[in-house]
Amino acid sequence: MDDRPRYWYAAPLYRWGWRMPQTWEGWLVDAIWFISFVSISPYVQERQHPFKSLGLVFGLLVFFLAINRWKGEPRR
């Protein structure tokens, strides 16, 4: 049995971000994030509560980046 950790995302080429998913779990996280982002888009266009809209967008982005950091390959 291979004892190496199985990373969902490849190491970044530059300073920040991760490359394409390497496993089905990474693709699932990407798909869920995309569907969530598209589903909140009607709320982002509301003019009455701009901070609520920004909170939704940045909340999703922070959650996505946290999963990438946790399950991604370490920086080289």
Biopython code that builds the backbone (N, CA, C, O; Angstrom):
import numpy as np
from Bio.PDB.StructureBuilder import StructureBuilder

atoms = [
    (1, "MET", "N", (0.832, -1.180, 0.000)),
    (1, "MET", "CA", (0.000, 0.000, 0.000)),
    (1, "MET", "C", (0.876, 1.243, 0.000)),
    (1, "MET", "O", (1.886, 1.303, 0.701)),
    (2, "ASP", "N", (0.490, 2.211, -0.774)),
    (2, "ASP", "CA", (1.237, 3.452, -0.891)),
    (2, "ASP", "C", (0.896, 4.379, 0.275)),
    (2, "ASP", "O", (-0.277, 4.671, 0.510)),
    (3, "ASP", "N", (1.921, 4.847, 1.014)),
    (3, "ASP", "CA", (1.692, 5.696, 2.182)),
    (3, "ASP", "C", (1.740, 7.188, 1.873)),
    (3, "ASP", "O", (1.564, 8.015, 2.768)),
    (4, "ARG", "N", (1.977, 7.531, 0.620)),
    (4, "ARG", "CA", (2.008, 8.948, 0.267)),
    (4, "ARG", "C", (0.607, 9.549, 0.379)),
    (4, "ARG", "O", (-0.377, 8.881, 0.059)),
    (5, "PRO", "N", (0.506, 10.808, 0.831)),
    (5, "PRO", "CA", (-0.821, 11.434, 0.908)),
    (5, "PRO", "C", (-1.406, 11.660, -0.487)),
    (5, "PRO", "O", (-0.679, 11.910, -1.448)),
    (6, "ARG", "N", (-2.706, 11.570, -0.573)),
    (6, "ARG", "CA", (-3.404, 11.759, -1.843)),
    (6, "ARG", "C", (-3.985, 13.174, -1.862)),
    (6, "ARG", "O", (-4.947, 13.473, -1.154)),
    (7, "TYR", "N", (-3.392, 14.029, -2.677)),
    (7, "TYR", "CA", (-3.817, 15.421, -2.746)),
    (7, "TYR", "C", (-4.922, 15.585, -3.779)),
    (7, "TYR", "O", (-4.913, 14.952, -4.835)),
    (8, "TRP", "N", (-5.884, 16.460, -3.443)),
    (8, "TRP", "CA", (-6.981, 16.717, -4.373)),
    (8, "TRP", "C", (-6.578, 17.706, -5.453)),
    (8, "TRP", "O", (-7.118, 17.677, -6.559)),
    (9, "TYR", "N", (-5.619, 18.592, -5.135)),
    (9, "TYR", "CA", (-5.194, 19.634, -6.071)),
    (9, "TYR", "C", (-3.678, 19.613, -6.196)),
    (9, "TYR", "O", (-2.971, 19.356, -5.221)),
    (10, "ALA", "N", (-3.182, 19.883, -7.397)),
    (10, "ALA", "CA", (-1.735, 19.924, -7.636)),
    (10, "ALA", "C", (-1.151, 21.205, -7.042)),
    (10, "ALA", "O", (-1.876, 22.166, -6.783)),
    (11, "ALA", "N", (0.146, 21.208, -6.833)),
    (11, "ALA", "CA", (0.835, 22.367, -6.266)),
    (11, "ALA", "C", (0.742, 23.553, -7.225)),
    (11, "ALA", "O", (0.686, 23.374, -8.442)),
    (12, "PRO", "N", (0.725, 24.763, -6.667)),
    (12, "PRO", "CA", (0.645, 25.952, -7.523)),
    (12, "PRO", "C", (1.952, 26.170, -8.278)),
    (12, "PRO", "O", (3.034, 25.839, -7.793)),
    (13, "LEU", "N", (1.827, 26.726, -9.460)),
    (13, "LEU", "CA", (3.023, 27.050, -10.237)),
    (13, "LEU", "C", (3.619, 28.384, -9.800)),
    (13, "LEU", "O", (4.835, 28.570, -9.854)),
    (14, "TYR", "N", (2.780, 29.298, -9.375)),
    (14, "TYR", "CA", (3.229, 30.638, -9.000)),
    (14, "TYR", "C", (2.959, 30.868, -7.523)),
    (14, "TYR", "O", (2.888, 29.903, -6.762)),
    (15, "ARG", "N", (2.813, 32.074, -7.108)),
    (15, "ARG", "CA", (2.725, 32.398, -5.684)),
    (15, "ARG", "C", (1.468, 31.893, -4.995)),
    (15, "ARG", "O", (1.562, 31.415, -3.865)),
    (16, "TRP", "N", (0.308, 31.974, -5.608)),
    (16, "TRP", "CA", (-0.920, 31.584, -4.918)),
    (16, "TRP", "C", (-1.854, 30.858, -5.864)),
    (16, "TRP", "O", (-1.697, 30.907, -7.084)),
    (17, "GLY", "N", (-2.834, 30.180, -5.275)),
    (17, "GLY", "CA", (-3.795, 29.422, -6.060)),
    (17, "GLY", "C", (-3.335, 27.983, -6.239)),
    (17, "GLY", "O", (-2.201, 27.638, -5.906)),
    (18, "TRP", "N", (-4.207, 27.160, -6.758)),
    (18, "TRP", "CA", (-3.883, 25.769, -7.033)),
    (18, "TRP", "C", (-4.249, 25.458, -8.461)),
    (18, "TRP", "O", (-5.026, 26.176, -9.089)),
    (19, "ARG", "N", (-3.688, 24.391, -8.965)),
    (19, "ARG", "CA", (-3.975, 23.984, -10.332)),
    (19, "ARG", "C", (-5.226, 23.122, -10.374)),
    (19, "ARG", "O", (-5.968, 23.040, -9.395)),
    (20, "MET", "N", (-5.452, 22.491, -11.492)),
    (20, "MET", "CA", (-6.657, 21.688, -11.699)),
    (20, "MET", "C", (-6.727, 20.542, -10.685)),
    (20, "MET", "O", (-5.700, 20.061, -10.206)),
    (21, "PRO", "N", (-7.947, 20.114, -10.367)),
    (21, "PRO", "CA", (-8.106, 18.990, -9.438)),
    (21, "PRO", "C", (-7.487, 17.709, -9.999)),
    (21, "PRO", "O", (-7.499, 17.473, -11.207)),
    (22, "GLN", "N", (-6.948, 16.890, -9.098)),
    (22, "GLN", "CA", (-6.329, 15.629, -9.506)),
    (22, "GLN", "C", (-7.219, 14.432, -9.212)),
    (22, "GLN", "O", (-6.998, 13.354, -9.764)),
    (23, "THR", "N", (-8.222, 14.598, -8.353)),
    (23, "THR", "CA", (-9.078, 13.480, -7.955)),
    (23, "THR", "C", (-10.539, 13.850, -8.158)),
    (23, "THR", "O", (-10.877, 15.002, -8.431)),
    (24, "TRP", "N", (-11.389, 12.852, -8.019)),
    (24, "TRP", "CA", (-12.819, 13.117, -8.178)),
    (24, "TRP", "C", (-13.344, 13.985, -7.049)),
    (24, "TRP", "O", (-14.318, 14.716, -7.230)),
    (25, "GLU", "N", (-12.709, 13.914, -5.882)),
    (25, "GLU", "CA", (-13.139, 14.759, -4.776)),
    (25, "GLU", "C", (-12.889, 16.238, -5.083)),
    (25, "GLU", "O", (-13.713, 17.097, -4.769)),
    (26, "GLY", "N", (-11.750, 16.519, -5.696)),
    (26, "GLY", "CA", (-11.456, 17.893, -6.096)),
    (26, "GLY", "C", (-12.442, 18.410, -7.132)),
    (26, "GLY", "O", (-12.885, 19.556, -7.065)),
    (27, "TRP", "N", (-12.779, 17.559, -8.085)),
    (27, "TRP", "CA", (-13.761, 17.950, -9.092)),
    (27, "TRP", "C", (-15.133, 18.163, -8.457)),
    (27, "TRP", "O", (-15.872, 19.058, -8.867)),
    (28, "LEU", "N", (-15.476, 17.356, -7.467)),
    (28, "LEU", "CA", (-16.756, 17.507, -6.780)),
    (28, "LEU", "C", (-16.807, 18.832, -6.022)),
    (28, "LEU", "O", (-17.819, 19.532, -6.063)),
    (29, "VAL", "N", (-15.730, 19.176, -5.337)),
    (29, "VAL", "CA", (-15.667, 20.456, -4.624)),
    (29, "VAL", "C", (-15.793, 21.609, -5.609)),
    (29, "VAL", "O", (-16.518, 22.567, -5.341)),
    (30, "ASP", "N", (-15.105, 21.535, -6.740)),
    (30, "ASP", "CA", (-15.208, 22.581, -7.758)),
    (30, "ASP", "C", (-16.630, 22.700, -8.294)),
    (30, "ASP", "O", (-17.132, 23.810, -8.469)),
    (31, "ALA", "N", (-17.282, 21.574, -8.554)),
    (31, "ALA", "CA", (-18.647, 21.598, -9.083)),
    (31, "ALA", "C", (-19.618, 22.183, -8.053)),
    (31, "ALA", "O", (-20.481, 22.989, -8.403)),
    (32, "ILE", "N", (-19.483, 21.785, -6.796)),
    (32, "ILE", "CA", (-20.363, 22.317, -5.751)),
    (32, "ILE", "C", (-20.142, 23.811, -5.577)),
    (32, "ILE", "O", (-21.101, 24.564, -5.409)),
    (33, "TRP", "N", (-18.884, 24.248, -5.617)),
    (33, "TRP", "CA", (-18.605, 25.678, -5.500)),
    (33, "TRP", "C", (-19.216, 26.444, -6.665)),
    (33, "TRP", "O", (-19.815, 27.499, -6.457)),
    (34, "PHE", "N", (-19.077, 25.938, -7.880)),
    (34, "PHE", "CA", (-19.623, 26.617, -9.049)),
    (34, "PHE", "C", (-21.149, 26.696, -8.981)),
    (34, "PHE", "O", (-21.731, 27.744, -9.262)),
    (35, "ILE", "N", (-21.792, 25.593, -8.611)),
    (35, "ILE", "CA", (-23.251, 25.582, -8.504)),
    (35, "ILE", "C", (-23.710, 26.544, -7.406)),
    (35, "ILE", "O", (-24.706, 27.246, -7.579)),
    (36, "SER", "N", (-23.004, 26.582, -6.293)),
    (36, "SER", "CA", (-23.349, 27.503, -5.208)),
    (36, "SER", "C", (-23.175, 28.947, -5.644)),
    (36, "SER", "O", (-24.007, 29.798, -5.332)),
    (37, "PHE", "N", (-22.105, 29.222, -6.358)),
    (37, "PHE", "CA", (-21.836, 30.577, -6.829)),
    (37, "PHE", "C", (-22.913, 31.035, -7.802)),
    (37, "PHE", "O", (-23.372, 32.175, -7.728)),
    (38, "VAL", "N", (-23.317, 30.162, -8.709)),
    (38, "VAL", "CA", (-24.368, 30.509, -9.671)),
    (38, "VAL", "C", (-25.715, 30.667, -8.968)),
    (38, "VAL", "O", (-26.516, 31.526, -9.338)),
    (39, "SER", "N", (-25.962, 29.838, -7.956)),
    (39, "SER", "CA", (-27.256, 29.905, -7.276)),
    (39, "SER", "C", (-27.409, 31.163, -6.416)),
    (39, "SER", "O", (-28.536, 31.597, -6.177)),
    (40, "ILE", "N", (-26.309, 31.761, -5.944)),
    (40, "ILE", "CA", (-26.433, 32.989, -5.159)),
    (40, "ILE", "C", (-26.373, 34.233, -6.037)),
    (40, "ILE", "O", (-26.543, 35.341, -5.528)),
    (41, "SER", "N", (-26.139, 34.088, -7.327)),
    (41, "SER", "CA", (-26.015, 35.256, -8.197)),
    (41, "SER", "C", (-27.252, 36.151, -8.209)),
    (41, "SER", "O", (-27.083, 37.365, -8.320)),
    (42, "PRO", "N", (-28.481, 35.646, -8.102)),
    (42, "PRO", "CA", (-29.615, 36.584, -8.017)),
    (42, "PRO", "C", (-29.568, 37.456, -6.768)),
    (42, "PRO", "O", (-30.023, 38.599, -6.800)),
    (43, "TYR", "N", (-29.031, 36.941, -5.680)),
    (43, "TYR", "CA", (-28.945, 37.720, -4.448)),
    (43, "TYR", "C", (-27.837, 38.764, -4.512)),
    (43, "TYR", "O", (-27.910, 39.789, -3.833)),
    (44, "VAL", "N", (-26.835, 38.516, -5.305)),
    (44, "VAL", "CA", (-25.719, 39.450, -5.427)),
    (44, "VAL", "C", (-26.163, 40.708, -6.166)),
    (44, "VAL", "O", (-25.593, 41.778, -5.951)),
    (45, "GLN", "N", (-27.152, 40.601, -7.021)),
    (45, "GLN", "CA", (-27.595, 41.741, -7.814)),
    (45, "GLN", "C", (-28.572, 42.647, -7.070)),
    (45, "GLN", "O", (-28.956, 43.692, -7.595)),
    (46, "GLU", "N", (-28.979, 42.272, -5.872)),
    (46, "GLU", "CA", (-29.866, 43.126, -5.094)),
    (46, "GLU", "C", (-29.116, 44.383, -4.659)),
    (46, "GLU", "O", (-27.972, 44.309, -4.210)),
    (47, "ARG", "N", (-29.759, 45.515, -4.794)),
    (47, "ARG", "CA", (-29.117, 46.791, -4.451)),
    (47, "ARG", "C", (-29.378, 47.209, -3.004)),
    (47, "ARG", "O", (-28.702, 48.106, -2.499)),
    (48, "GLN", "N", (-30.336, 46.584, -2.329)),
    (48, "GLN", "CA", (-30.696, 47.020, -0.981)),
    (48, "GLN", "C", (-29.661, 46.619, 0.063)),
    (48, "GLN", "O", (-29.448, 47.346, 1.033)),
    (49, "HIS", "N", (-29.031, 45.495, -0.120)),
    (49, "HIS", "CA", (-28.076, 44.996, 0.874)),
    (49, "HIS", "C", (-26.759, 44.610, 0.193)),
    (49, "HIS", "O", (-26.499, 43.422, 0.001)),
    (50, "PRO", "N", (-25.928, 45.581, -0.174)),
    (50, "PRO", "CA", (-24.687, 45.236, -0.874)),
    (50, "PRO", "C", (-23.700, 44.463, -0.008)),
    (50, "PRO", "O", (-22.955, 43.631, -0.526)),
    (51, "PHE", "N", (-23.678, 44.718, 1.301)),
    (51, "PHE", "CA", (-22.729, 44.009, 2.159)),
    (51, "PHE", "C", (-23.125, 42.553, 2.355)),
    (51, "PHE", "O", (-22.270, 41.685, 2.530)),
    (52, "LYS", "N", (-24.427, 42.293, 2.325)),
    (52, "LYS", "CA", (-24.895, 40.917, 2.387)),
    (52, "LYS", "C", (-24.443, 40.160, 1.142)),
    (52, "LYS", "O", (-24.022, 39.007, 1.228)),
    (53, "SER", "N", (-24.531, 40.806, -0.003)),
    (53, "SER", "CA", (-24.099, 40.178, -1.253)),
    (53, "SER", "C", (-22.602, 39.912, -1.244)),
    (53, "SER", "O", (-22.150, 38.831, -1.623)),
    (54, "LEU", "N", (-21.844, 40.899, -0.810)),
    (54, "LEU", "CA", (-20.397, 40.719, -0.737)),
    (54, "LEU", "C", (-20.029, 39.641, 0.274)),
    (54, "LEU", "O", (-19.088, 38.877, 0.057)),
    (55, "GLY", "N", (-20.761, 39.578, 1.365)),
    (55, "GLY", "CA", (-20.516, 38.548, 2.364)),
    (55, "GLY", "C", (-20.736, 37.154, 1.808)),
    (55, "GLY", "O", (-19.968, 36.239, 2.103)),
    (56, "LEU", "N", (-21.786, 36.983, 1.001)),
    (56, "LEU", "CA", (-22.038, 35.683, 0.383)),
    (56, "LEU", "C", (-20.912, 35.294, -0.570)),
    (56, "LEU", "O", (-20.422, 34.165, -0.529)),
    (57, "VAL", "N", (-20.507, 36.218, -1.418)),
    (57, "VAL", "CA", (-19.463, 35.930, -2.408)),
    (57, "VAL", "C", (-18.126, 35.640, -1.727)),
    (57, "VAL", "O", (-17.471, 34.644, -2.033)),
    (58, "PHE", "N", (-17.727, 36.508, -0.807)),
    (58, "PHE", "CA", (-16.443, 36.306, -0.143)),
    (58, "PHE", "C", (-16.468, 35.110, 0.804)),
    (58, "PHE", "O", (-15.451, 34.445, 0.996)),
    (59, "GLY", "N", (-17.625, 34.839, 1.392)),
    (59, "GLY", "CA", (-17.754, 33.647, 2.232)),
    (59, "GLY", "C", (-17.536, 32.371, 1.433)),
    (59, "GLY", "O", (-16.822, 31.470, 1.871)),
    (60, "LEU", "N", (-18.154, 32.299, 0.257)),
    (60, "LEU", "CA", (-17.941, 31.137, -0.616)),
    (60, "LEU", "C", (-16.492, 31.037, -1.061)),
    (60, "LEU", "O", (-15.930, 29.943, -1.113)),
    (61, "LEU", "N", (-15.888, 32.168, -1.381)),
    (61, "LEU", "CA", (-14.494, 32.167, -1.836)),
    (61, "LEU", "C", (-13.552, 31.718, -0.722)),
    (61, "LEU", "O", (-12.641, 30.928, -0.971)),
    (62, "VAL", "N", (-13.751, 32.200, 0.479)),
    (62, "VAL", "CA", (-12.903, 31.807, 1.605)),
    (62, "VAL", "C", (-13.055, 30.316, 1.905)),
    (62, "VAL", "O", (-12.071, 29.625, 2.168)),
    (63, "PHE", "N", (-14.302, 29.823, 1.863)),
    (63, "PHE", "CA", (-14.542, 28.406, 2.102)),
    (63, "PHE", "C", (-13.849, 27.551, 1.042)),
    (63, "PHE", "O", (-13.250, 26.526, 1.367)),
    (64, "PHE", "N", (-13.927, 27.965, -0.214)),
    (64, "PHE", "CA", (-13.284, 27.240, -1.310)),
    (64, "PHE", "C", (-11.766, 27.248, -1.173)),
    (64, "PHE", "O", (-11.125, 26.213, -1.357)),
    (65, "LEU", "N", (-11.187, 28.396, -0.855)),
    (65, "LEU", "CA", (-9.739, 28.478, -0.692)),
    (65, "LEU", "C", (-9.254, 27.700, 0.527)),
    (65, "LEU", "O", (-8.143, 27.170, 0.519)),
    (66, "ALA", "N", (-10.072, 27.625, 1.571)),
    (66, "ALA", "CA", (-9.699, 26.844, 2.752)),
    (66, "ALA", "C", (-9.629, 25.353, 2.411)),
    (66, "ALA", "O", (-8.721, 24.655, 2.862)),
    (67, "ILE", "N", (-10.573, 24.872, 1.628)),
    (67, "ILE", "CA", (-10.535, 23.467, 1.207)),
    (67, "ILE", "C", (-9.331, 23.219, 0.313)),
    (67, "ILE", "O", (-8.672, 22.187, 0.438)),
    (68, "ASN", "N", (-9.034, 24.155, -0.592)),
    (68, "ASN", "CA", (-7.859, 24.004, -1.457)),
    (68, "ASN", "C", (-6.574, 23.959, -0.640)),
    (68, "ASN", "O", (-5.679, 23.162, -0.920)),
    (69, "ARG", "N", (-6.490, 24.797, 0.347)),
    (69, "ARG", "CA", (-5.288, 24.840, 1.195)),
    (69, "ARG", "C", (-5.159, 23.557, 2.018)),
    (69, "ARG", "O", (-4.059, 23.030, 2.190)),
    (70, "TRP", "N", (-6.277, 23.064, 2.519)),
    (70, "TRP", "CA", (-6.285, 21.876, 3.362)),
    (70, "TRP", "C", (-5.978, 20.622, 2.563)),
    (70, "TRP", "O", (-5.192, 19.793, 3.021)),
    (71, "LYS", "N", (-6.566, 20.453, 1.388)),
    (71, "LYS", "CA", (-6.440, 19.224, 0.608)),
    (71, "LYS", "C", (-5.494, 19.351, -0.590)),
    (71, "LYS", "O", (-5.320, 18.392, -1.342)),
    (72, "GLY", "N", (-4.890, 20.512, -0.772)),
    (72, "GLY", "CA", (-3.982, 20.701, -1.891)),
    (72, "GLY", "C", (-2.551, 20.289, -1.570)),
    (72, "GLY", "O", (-2.153, 20.216, -0.407)),
    (73, "GLU", "N", (-1.799, 20.026, -2.610)),
    (73, "GLU", "CA", (-0.383, 19.673, -2.454)),
    (73, "GLU", "C", (0.373, 20.889, -1.906)),
    (73, "GLU", "O", (0.111, 22.012, -2.335)),
    (74, "PRO", "N", (1.302, 20.687, -0.970)),
    (74, "PRO", "CA", (2.059, 21.829, -0.421)),
    (74, "PRO", "C", (2.866, 22.549, -1.506)),
    (74, "PRO", "O", (3.201, 21.991, -2.551)),
    (75, "ARG", "N", (3.152, 23.790, -1.210)),
    (75, "ARG", "CA", (3.955, 24.593, -2.144)),
    (75, "ARG", "C", (5.361, 24.028, -2.241)),
    (75, "ARG", "O", (5.884, 23.453, -1.287)),
    (76, "ARG", "N", (5.952, 24.198, -3.388)),
    (76, "ARG", "CA", (7.298, 23.685, -3.594)),
    (76, "ARG", "C", (8.352, 24.699, -3.229)),
    (76, "ARG", "O", (9.545, 24.418, -3.346)),
]
sb = StructureBuilder()
sb.init_structure("model")
sb.init_model(0)
sb.init_chain("A")
sb.init_seg("    ")
for serial, (resi, resn, name, xyz) in enumerate(atoms, 1):
    if name == "N":
        sb.init_residue(resn, " ", resi, " ")
    sb.init_atom(name, np.array(xyz, "f"), 0.0, 1.0, " ", f" {name:<3s}", serial, name[0])
structure = sb.get_structure()
